[in-house]
């Protein structure tokens, strides 16, 4: 049974995190004080016991020149004795339907280990973010603005706000990130390996079409989980239209392919698939309380 967490079952989530992730302080203290909420936590129950769970954290993401709401999946875990029973699969599928009802068009996550890339891609998540680039120093930032957190945020925000395909942070997000960084002596941070899952294909294609009115193509999209994303569309003159006819440039994309296409992930290396339709970008996911 899948349910949202309530105050009566909240303690089980923290205990699950200790079992699955170790007793990591001060991270847990900050996360459960500042980011955690019952209403954004889905859990799988065996009887009255929580055996698997995930949290949804909401951010804005710059996509095709506008900011869209996205859901970042955090703390996805299953108790050791309950693994390999399909509970996380059930939670992910329920999550996609919940996000669709809320009109959240995109979900992001950061796999804790490399082998999880293959696990999540079974559910339509595609790698769209690469790790390895060192980020600006929060320690140096705070030295420059030691008595003015608002000024520090203004500079921090200037690093990312005008960059395409980038997770954006509010002042409160920044405040929490700084507290976490200070608790770990401002360890150097790198950009993160990450994955994206399209929840509302038509909405994202509509934004893409408006940003790229010169593009003209038809596309057939297949999604094994969210059937509303099984679409045959024409993109032309800045609009997205239902069609049953192929245009001269026609694409057949899985929901996995579509995530990489729309976010511009290494599209120049996949001309056979994307046919010069989707500009290449370098999506960024940074300072996510990982």
Secondary structure, 3 states (H helix, E strand, C coil): CEEECCCCCHHHHHHHHHHHHCCCCCHHHHHHHHCCCHHHEEEEEECCEEEEEEEEEEEEEEECCEEEEEEEEEEEEECHHHCCCCHHHHHHHHHHHHHHHCCCCEEEECCCCCCHHHHHHCCCCEEEECCCCECCCHHHHHHHCCCCHHHHHHHHHHHHCCCCCEEECCHHHHHHHHHHHHHCCCCCCECCCEEEEECCHHHHHHHHHHHCCCCCEEEEEECCCCHHHCEEEEEECCEEEECCCCCCCEEEEEHHHHHHHHCCECHHHCHHHHCCCCCCECCECCCCCC
